[in-house]
Structure formats: structure tokens, C-alpha cells
Amino acid sequence: MKIGYYIHHTTISAGGIFTYSIGILRELLKSTDIEKIIIITSNDVASKIQNYINDEKIETKIVDRNNILINLKLWIWYVLFFLTINFQRLIPINKFFHFLKQKEANLNPYQKIITSSKIDVLHIPVQYSPIYKTLVPVIITMHDLQEYHFPHYFSFKERLGRKIKNRMSINDSDHIIVSFNHVKNDIIKSFMIEEKKVSVCPPPFAESWFLQKNETDWSSLAKKYELEKKYLLYPAATWKHKNHSKLLEAFKEIIDDGLDYELVCTGNKTEFFDKVIRKWIKELNLSNTVHFLGIVPEEDLIGLYKNTSLVVIPTLYEAGSGPLYEAMRYEAPVICSNVTSLPYTIQNDDFVFDPTNSVAIAEKIKMGLTTEEFRKRNVENSKLRMQYFKEIDYTKNFIEVYKMIKQNSLFKK
């Protein structure tokens, strides 16, 4: 098979979405069923994945998203496609509108690449595709529908935008891949689509998704970020649902109890950090012990995992937690929220907590820092879970979906 694989031009700053895209790409390269992978991306992303581009299976096609003409064409296509979708809802003549959408796709700059590459399927490992109703089947990965669970964390404009784009992705893609059953259930319930259109394909949890294999040594980390050796780590962008507020409250409690630690948070610093989190840190008198480092190089993050006293993941919602898998992989003691897929991942109630209760978080942190038996059991549990995940054939799930969608496409023709 010849697979088109789109890596979004903004995913490097999107953290988990980029690492997911790389993790799946690594799996696809292992498959003997895939002869060629056409990576469709931007110059910026291509420079970051140079090691993969050199693989003989890979061919790279660049779309310059800084080009005004390309962006104008994309905007025109999007407006026309959006209008067509809404007319279709009013006048449900599906065959006509399907034909119209295919004609509109010819305006899209991605269409030329897809046509000339002669791919069998196009996999978009992010929620929104840059093109639909092209000449080959489009498969998207839907990561979550968190706005349905926490609408108050999104403005009306954000909710509306996500709803429009989600509906477009779900209705106009040919198939949907999700990593977990709870996401599949959300999609079926919220959008009333057939179950057979959604496939659960877990990503390779046991494998490193980082591009880098090297790690920064502790002395360099300490000097670069002005850190002390004893610290807690939470790698997550500062979105509201990441729940930094309760973590800060819990951290304040352990500091007041006399435990001498620092808190290190990595990940994209959103507007919410400047508007709210910075104020919380000051009000809790934690300015000297809390460090928000922003996005750090992968080798630094690996070093931070390997030197931390404890990884704490207090998130309120995740499809799946990359930091949890990373902490377990690097054998860092880790505790996490009892939400969505996280309890399944860690598979031990001793190491989870209620993320809405800062006192419960603080108690679990204290155990993770002061009880050696707890720490040893935690690391042993991580080893067992990683061994379990290593035995799963992740590639097989994706290949089966590709083959099925390719076959369905040939049948329709």
C-alpha cells in the first residue's frame, strides 16, 4: 500500500499531537504491508523529522503554509465547503452535494499533491483534515471531545468553532480512528454516526514517541533552569483542564508541611498562564519554588523525567496521557488522576487520586515522596505495565483499517 500521512504544520507546539503523529509514523515504517509513505507537511515540520525523511519508504511533499496564495486558496475552499455542508443539511440531496464537494476539492492546494502521489488512503493523525472529499479515502484521528465534558472551559466562539470542525471531520471523512473506547463512545453518542465508522487503534504506548534518544545530564539541567535536585514534575500545556490550580494548592500544602521540594511544569504556556496561573503562584507565595519552563527540548524533558522525585498528573480530562506513559517508560515514580483512560493505563488504584480534591492530591504526593515502599511498588508497577504494552501489536490495527477503507473505496468505484 501507498499511504498519505499528513503532519500538521502547528503540531510541534501542540505537544501530544505531534508526539502521537511521530509514534504512529514509526509503527507504519515497520509494516511490510506499506511500500511507501508520502508525508505531507510544512518546511518547519520537515526539518524536525529529518531522520525519518531519510528512510527509503518515505517521500516528503511540502505545502508552504507561509505562502499567501496557498492560504487564500485554502480559505476559499473552506468557505465553499462550509456553505455546501449547510445547504446539504437544509436540502439533503446527498449525491449532488457529494459531487459538489469533490469539485470544490480541486480548489484545495492539497488536492494536487494527493492526486500526483497516487496514494491508496490519506491518514490525518489530527482532528481536522486540510481537505475532504478528495479522490482517495480520508481517515482522521479524533483525539477527544472534551468540550462536551467541560464546556465552561471554552468560550462560546471556541465551542462553536470546535463543533463546526468536528462535524465536518466526522461526517465528511471516510473513517475515524480513536485511541480509546471512551472517545469512540463520545463520538457515536454526540454525532449519531454508525459504530462501524469508528475504529479503536491504540498508539504504541510502550515505545518512545520522542524524536531524540539523548538526555540532558542533571548538572546541565540544574544550571540551565536554575533547579534543585528535589522536584515534582508535571509536563502539560497550561489549558484549564490540565488542572494546574489543584496541583498548586496541593503543592502549597506539602510545602507548608515542611517538605523541601520544587515544582517543575513544562509545556506550552497558553494565555491562561499569563492571565490566571501566574496570579495563583503569587497568591500562594510559591514564586520561589514553582518553575513553569514552557516548551523544552526533548532531551531536556527526558532528563527531567529521569531526575524527578515524582511525576504528578492531575488532569481533569485526557483521551490518553502521554506524560503518564513517558513517566512509566523512564521509571519515574508517578501518580495520576482517576479519569478517562488513566486508571486503565496505570492499573493500580494506589497510584491514582481525585483531581478535584487538592487535599487528596497532597496526601498522595506525600506518600510518593516519603514512603520508600510506595515508590518501589510504583516503579515495579510501571515496569509490568510497560511489558504488557510491549506485547501488543499496534501496527496491525492501523493496517487493518487502511486495508478495509482501501477495499471499500475500490468497491464504490
C-alpha positions in Angstrom: 0.0 0.0 0.0 0.9 3.6 -0.5 -0.1 5.8 2.4 -0.5 9.5 2.6 0.4 10.8 6.0 -0.3 14.4 7.0 1.7 16.1 9.8 0.1 19.4 10.7 2.3 22.5 10.5 1.4 23.6 14.0 1.7 20.2 15.8 5.3 20.8 17.1 3.9 23.4 19.6 0.8 21.2 20.2 2.8 18.8 22.3 1.0 15.5 22.5 -0.5 15.7 19.0 3.0 15.9 17.4 4.4 13.0 19.5 1.3 10.9 18.6 1.9 11.6 14.9 5.6 10.6 15.2 4.7 7.5 17.3 2.3 6.2 14.6 4.7 7.1 11.8 7.3 4.9 13.5 4.9 2.0 13.6 3.9 2.4 10.0 7.5 2.2 8.9 7.8 -1.3 10.5 5.0 -2.7 8.3 5.8 -4.9 5.3 2.3 -4.1 4.0 3.3 -0.5 3.4 5.5 0.2 0.4 5.6 4.0 0.6 4.6 6.7 3.0 4.0 10.2 1.5 4.4 12.7 4.3 2.5 15.9 3.5 3.7 18.7 5.8 5.4 22.1 6.0 9.1 23.0 5.8 9.2 23.6 9.5 8.0 20.1 10.4 10.1 18.5 7.7 13.2 19.9 9.3 12.3 18.4 12.6 11.7 14.9 11.3 14.8 14.8 9.1 15.8 11.3 10.5 12.6 9.8 9.2 12.6 11.6 5.8 15.9 9.8 5.1 14.0 6.4 5.3 13.7 4.8 1.9 10.0 4.2 2.5 9.3 7.9 2.9 8.7 10.6 0.4 8.0 14.2 1.5 5.7 16.7 -0.1 5.8 20.3 1.2 2.9 22.7 1.4 4.2 26.2 2.1 1.7 27.5 4.7 3.5 30.8 4.7 2.5 31.4 1.1 -0.3 33.9 0.8 -1.7 32.4 -2.4 -1.9 28.9 -0.9 -3.6 30.2 2.3 -6.0 32.2 0.1 -6.9 29.0 -1.9 -7.4 27.1 1.4 -9.6 29.8 2.7 -11.8 29.9 -0.4 -12.1 26.1 -0.3 -13.0 26.1 3.3 -15.7 28.8 2.9 -17.3 26.9 -0.1 -17.1 23.6 1.7 -18.7 25.1 4.8 -21.5 26.6 2.8 -22.1 23.3 0.9 -22.4 21.4 4.2 -25.0 23.8 5.5 -27.0 23.7 2.3 -26.8 19.9 2.4 -28.4 20.0 5.9 -31.3 22.1 4.5 -31.7 20.2 1.2 -30.4 16.6 1.8 -29.7 15.6 -1.8 -26.6 13.7 -0.8 -25.4 12.5 -4.2 -25.5 16.0 -5.6 -23.6 17.6 -2.7 -21.1 14.8 -2.6 -20.3 15.6 -6.3 -20.1 19.3 -5.5 -17.7 18.7 -2.6 -15.4 16.7 -4.8 -15.4 19.5 -7.4 -14.6 22.0 -4.6 -11.7 19.9 -3.5 -10.0 20.8 -6.8 -9.5 24.3 -5.4 -7.6 23.0 -2.5 -3.8 23.1 -2.8 -3.5 19.6 -1.2 -5.6 18.0 -4.0 -2.7 18.3 -6.5 -0.3 16.5 -4.1 -2.7 13.8 -3.3 -3.6 13.1 -7.0 0.0 13.1 -8.2 1.2 10.9 -5.3 -1.3 8.1 -6.3 -1.8 7.1 -2.7 -4.3 4.5 -1.5 -5.5 6.3 1.6 -4.8 9.5 3.4 -4.4 9.4 7.2 -4.7 12.6 9.1 -3.5 12.0 12.6 -5.2 15.1 13.9 -8.8 16.0 14.4 -9.2 18.2 11.4 -8.2 17.5 7.8 -7.0 20.2 5.5 -9.1 18.5 2.7 -12.2 16.3 2.5 -13.9 14.5 -0.4 -10.7 14.2 -2.3 -10.1 11.3 -4.8 -8.8 9.0 -2.1 -10.4 8.0 1.2 -9.6 10.3 4.2 -9.0 8.8 7.6 -8.8 11.1 10.6 -7.8 10.5 14.2 -10.2 12.1 16.6 -8.4 12.6 19.9 -11.2 13.9 22.2 -14.4 15.8 22.5 -13.5 17.4 25.8 -15.7 20.5 25.2 -18.7 18.2 25.7 -17.4 17.3 29.2 -16.1 20.7 30.2 -17.9 23.3 28.1 -17.2 26.0 30.8 -13.5 25.8 29.9 -14.2 27.0 26.4 -15.6 30.4 25.2 -18.8 30.3 23.0 -16.6 31.1 20.0 -14.3 28.2 20.8 -17.2 25.8 21.3 -18.8 26.8 18.1 -15.6 26.5 16.1 -14.9 23.1 17.5 -18.4 21.9 16.8 -18.3 23.0 13.2 -14.9 21.5 12.6 -15.7 18.3 14.5 -19.0 17.8 12.5 -17.1 18.4 9.3 -14.4 15.9 10.2 -16.8 13.2 11.5 -19.3 13.5 8.7 -17.0 14.1 5.7 -14.1 11.8 6.5 -14.3 8.3 5.2 -13.3 6.7 8.5 -12.4 7.7 12.1 -9.6 6.3 14.3 -9.6 6.8 18.0 -7.1 5.6 20.7 -9.6 4.7 23.3 -13.2 3.3 23.6 -14.4 6.2 25.7 -13.6 8.6 22.8 -15.4 6.3 20.4 -18.5 6.3 22.7 -18.4 10.1 22.9 -18.3 10.4 19.1 -21.2 7.9 18.5 -23.3 9.5 21.2 -22.7 13.1 20.2 -22.8 12.8 16.4 -25.2 9.8 15.9 -22.9 8.0 13.5 -22.7 4.3 12.8 -20.4 2.4 15.1 -18.6 0.8 12.2 -17.2 4.1 11.0 -15.0 4.4 14.2 -12.1 2.1 14.9 -10.1 1.9 18.1 -6.4 1.8 17.3 -4.3 2.3 20.4 -1.0 4.1 19.7 2.3 2.3 20.7 2.2 3.1 24.4 5.4 1.2 25.2 7.6 3.0 22.6 9.2 6.4 23.0 7.5 9.0 20.8 10.4 11.4 21.2 12.5 12.2 18.1 15.5 12.4 20.4 17.1 9.5 22.2 19.7 11.5 24.1 19.0 13.1 27.5 20.4 16.2 29.1 22.5 15.4 32.2 21.4 16.8 35.6 24.2 19.3 36.1 23.3 20.9 32.7 19.6 20.9 33.6 20.2 22.4 37.0 22.3 25.2 35.6 20.0 25.9 32.6 16.8 26.1 34.5 18.1 27.0 38.0 16.7 23.9 39.6 17.3 22.0 42.8 17.6 18.2 42.7 14.3 17.5 44.6 11.4 18.4 42.4 8.0 17.3 41.3 7.3 17.3 37.5 4.1 17.9 35.5 4.6 18.1 31.7 1.4 19.7 30.3 0.3 22.8 28.4 -1.5 25.3 30.6 -5.0 24.6 29.5 -7.7 24.9 32.1 -8.5 21.1 32.1 -4.9 20.3 32.9 -5.8 21.4 36.4 -2.7 23.3 37.5 -4.8 25.0 40.1 -5.4 22.0 42.2 -1.8 20.9 41.8 -0.6 24.3 43.1 -2.9 24.1 46.1 -1.7 20.6 46.9 1.9 21.7 46.4 1.3 24.6 48.8 0.1 22.1 51.4 3.2 19.9 51.2 5.5 22.9 51.4 3.6 24.2 54.5 4.1 20.7 56.0 7.8 21.2 55.8 8.7 19.1 52.7 11.5 20.8 50.8 10.7 20.4 47.1 10.2 22.4 44.0 7.5 22.0 41.3 8.6 22.0 37.7 6.0 22.3 34.9 6.8 22.1 31.2 4.6 22.5 28.1 3.2 25.3 26.1 2.3 28.4 28.2 -1.1 29.5 27.0 -2.8 32.8 27.6 -4.3 31.1 30.7 -0.9 31.0 32.3 -0.3 34.8 32.0 -3.9 35.7 32.9 -4.5 33.3 35.8 -1.8 30.8 36.8 0.9 33.4 37.3 -1.5 35.2 39.7 -2.2 31.9 41.6 1.5 31.3 42.1 1.9 34.8 43.6 -1.1 34.5 45.8 0.0 31.1 47.2 3.5 32.6 47.8 5.1 29.9 45.6 7.2 32.2 43.3 10.5 30.8 44.6 9.6 27.1 44.4 7.4 26.8 41.2 9.0 26.8 37.7 7.0 27.0 34.5 9.6 26.3 31.8 7.4 26.4 28.8 8.2 24.0 25.9 11.6 22.4 26.5 13.8 20.4 24.1 13.0 16.7 24.1 16.5 15.8 25.5 15.8 18.2 28.4 12.4 16.7 29.1 13.8 13.2 29.1 16.4 14.4 31.6 13.7 15.9 33.8 11.8 12.7 33.8 14.9 10.7 34.8 15.8 13.0 37.7 12.5 13.9 39.2 11.4 12.7 42.6 7.8 12.3 41.4 5.7 12.9 38.3 2.2 14.2 39.2 -0.6 14.2 36.6 -3.7 16.0 38.0 -5.5 16.4 34.6 -9.3 16.5 34.6 -9.6 15.0 31.1 -7.4 13.2 28.7 -8.0 10.9 25.8 -4.8 9.3 26.9 -1.9 10.7 28.9 1.4 10.8 27.1 3.2 12.1 30.2 1.9 9.1 32.2 3.3 6.6 29.6 6.6 8.6 29.5 7.0 8.6 33.3 6.3 4.8 33.4 8.7 4.2 30.5 11.5 6.2 32.2 10.7 4.5 35.5 10.0 7.7 37.3 7.6 7.3 40.3 4.2 8.6 39.0 0.7 9.3 40.4 -2.3 10.5 38.3 -6.0 11.4 38.1 -8.7 8.8 38.3 -10.3 10.0 35.0 -10.9 8.6 31.5 -8.1 6.1 30.4 -5.6 6.9 33.1 -6.7 4.2 35.7 -6.5 1.6 32.9 -3.0 2.8 32.0 -1.6 2.6 35.5 -3.8 -0.3 36.6 -3.4 0.3 40.3 -5.8 2.3 42.5 -3.0 3.0 45.0 -1.4 5.4 42.5 -4.5 7.5 41.4 -6.4 10.3 43.1 -9.4 12.5 42.8 -8.2 15.5 40.7 -10.9 17.8 42.2 -9.6 17.3 45.7 -6.3 19.1 46.5 -6.1 17.5 49.9 -6.3 14.0 48.3 -3.6 15.1 45.8 -1.4 16.4 48.5 -1.7 13.1 50.5 -0.8 11.0 47.5 2.2 13.3 46.8 3.4 12.9 50.3 3.3 9.1 50.0 5.1 9.3 46.7 7.9 11.4 48.2 8.3 9.9 51.7 7.3 6.3 51.6 10.0 4.1 50.0 7.8 1.0 49.8 5.2 3.0 47.9 7.8 4.3 45.5 9.3 0.9 44.8 5.8 -0.6 44.2 5.0 2.2 41.9 8.1 1.7 39.7 7.6 -2.1 39.7 4.0 -1.5 38.6 5.2 0.7 35.7 7.6 -2.0 34.6 4.8 -4.5 34.5 2.5 -2.2 32.6 5.2 -1.3 30.0 5.9 -5.0 29.5 2.2 -5.6 28.9 2.0 -2.7 26.4 5.1 -4.0 24.6 3.4 -7.3 23.7 0.5 -5.6 21.8 0.8 -5.4 18.0 -0.2 -1.8 17.5 0.7 -1.7 13.8 -1.8 -4.4 12.9 -4.8 -2.3 13.9 -3.9 0.6 11.7 -3.0 -1.7 8.7 -6.4 -3.4 9.0 -8.2 -0.1 8.9 -6.2 1.1 5.9 -6.9 -2.2 4.0 -10.6 -2.1 4.9 -11.0 1.6 3.7 -9.0 1.0 0.6 -11.2 -2.1 -0.3 -14.4 -0.1 0.4 -13.1 2.7 -1.9 -12.4 0.2 -4.7 -15.8 -1.3 -4.3 -17.5 2.1 -4.5 -15.7 2.8 -7.7 
